[in-house]
């Protein structure tokens, strides 16, 4: 009786799974697609918890990056309600804004003023580092 294990089918399955994950990985990008401005700046210090991310698209629509509101545009009133609930639970929650480079300055400043009115003390802006030439 032959007691060898044929591992070739297992290798084939593993290679197919590897190809599937390589193709699917770029599609699993989190958040709303925005073109961040390129600015050289120091990184914000990391707090104990994950920051709350608010994205602003170039058309001025707002997106709150939470499980309940992911990928759904919100008005300022809806964002105000959601953030006030979150800040009641954690007053020191770090809030960062991902604004598209084409968005009007007024939209970002309106959002920052709203966050300050709601009691957020730790507000930041997300940028990407400039490309080195």
C-alpha positions in Angstrom: 0.0 0.0 0.0 1.3 3.5 -0.9 1.3 5.8 2.1 2.4 9.0 0.3 0.2 12.1 0.4 -0.2 13.9 -2.9 0.2 17.6 -2.1 0.0 19.0 -5.7 -3.8 19.7 -5.4 -3.2 21.6 -2.2 -0.5 23.7 -3.8 -2.8 24.5 -6.7 -5.6 25.6 -4.4 -3.2 27.8 -2.4 -1.9 29.5 -5.6 -5.4 30.2 -6.8 -6.3 31.7 -3.4 -3.1 33.8 -3.5 -4.1 35.2 -7.0 -7.6 36.0 -5.8 -6.4 37.9 -2.8 -3.8 39.8 -4.8 -6.6 40.9 -7.2 -9.1 41.7 -4.5 -6.8 43.6 -2.1 -6.7 46.9 -4.0 -10.5 46.8 -4.2 -10.8 46.7 -0.4 -9.8 50.4 0.1 -11.5 51.9 3.1 -13.3 55.1 3.0 -14.5 57.6 0.4 -12.2 58.3 -2.6 -10.8 61.8 -2.3 -7.7 63.5 -3.8 -5.8 64.6 -0.7 -3.6 67.7 -1.1 0.1 67.1 -1.0 1.7 69.0 1.8 4.8 68.3 3.9 3.9 68.4 7.6 4.5 66.7 10.9 2.3 63.7 11.8 -0.3 64.2 14.5 0.4 62.3 17.7 -1.6 59.0 17.9 -4.2 58.9 20.6 -5.3 55.8 22.5 -8.3 55.2 20.2 -8.9 55.3 16.5 -9.7 58.8 15.3 -13.1 59.7 13.9 -12.7 60.5 10.2 -14.9 62.9 8.2 -14.4 63.0 4.4 -15.3 65.9 2.2 -15.6 65.2 -1.5 -14.8 67.8 -4.2 -18.5 68.4 -4.7 -18.9 69.4 -1.0 -20.6 66.3 0.2 -19.8 65.0 3.7 -19.2 61.4 4.8 -18.7 60.2 8.3 -16.5 57.1 8.5 -18.4 55.0 11.0 -20.0 51.6 10.6 -23.5 53.0 10.6 -22.9 55.8 8.1 -20.2 54.5 5.9 -20.5 55.5 2.2 -23.6 57.5 2.6 -23.5 61.3 2.2 -24.7 63.3 5.1 -25.9 66.9 5.7 -24.3 69.0 8.3 -27.3 68.5 10.6 -27.0 64.7 10.3 -23.2 64.9 11.0 -23.9 67.2 14.0 -26.3 64.6 15.5 -24.0 61.7 14.9 -20.9 63.4 16.2 -22.6 64.8 19.3 -23.6 61.2 20.2 -20.0 60.0 19.7 -18.5 62.9 21.7 -20.9 62.2 24.6 -19.3 58.8 24.9 -15.7 60.1 24.5 -15.0 63.8 25.0 -11.4 63.5 23.9 -12.1 61.7 20.6 -9.6 62.8 18.0 -11.5 64.0 14.8 -9.7 64.3 11.5 -10.9 65.7 8.2 -10.1 64.2 4.8 -10.8 67.0 2.5 -10.4 66.7 -1.3 -7.9 69.2 -2.7 -10.6 70.6 -5.0 -13.2 71.3 -2.2 -14.0 74.8 -1.3 -12.3 76.2 1.7 -15.6 77.3 3.1 -16.9 73.7 3.4 -13.9 72.6 5.5 -14.0 75.7 7.7 -17.8 75.2 8.2 -17.2 71.6 9.3 -14.4 72.6 11.6 -16.5 75.3 13.2 -19.3 72.8 13.7 -16.9 70.4 15.4 -15.7 73.1 17.7 -19.3 74.0 18.6 -20.0 70.4 19.4 -17.1 70.4 21.9 -14.4 68.6 19.9 -11.0 69.7 21.2 -8.7 67.6 19.0 -9.3 68.4 15.3 -6.8 67.6 12.5 -6.5 67.6 8.8 -5.3 64.6 6.7 -2.9 65.3 3.8 -0.5 63.1 1.9 3.2 63.7 1.7 4.5 65.3 -1.5 6.0 63.1 -4.2 9.8 63.3 -4.1 11.3 64.2 -7.5 
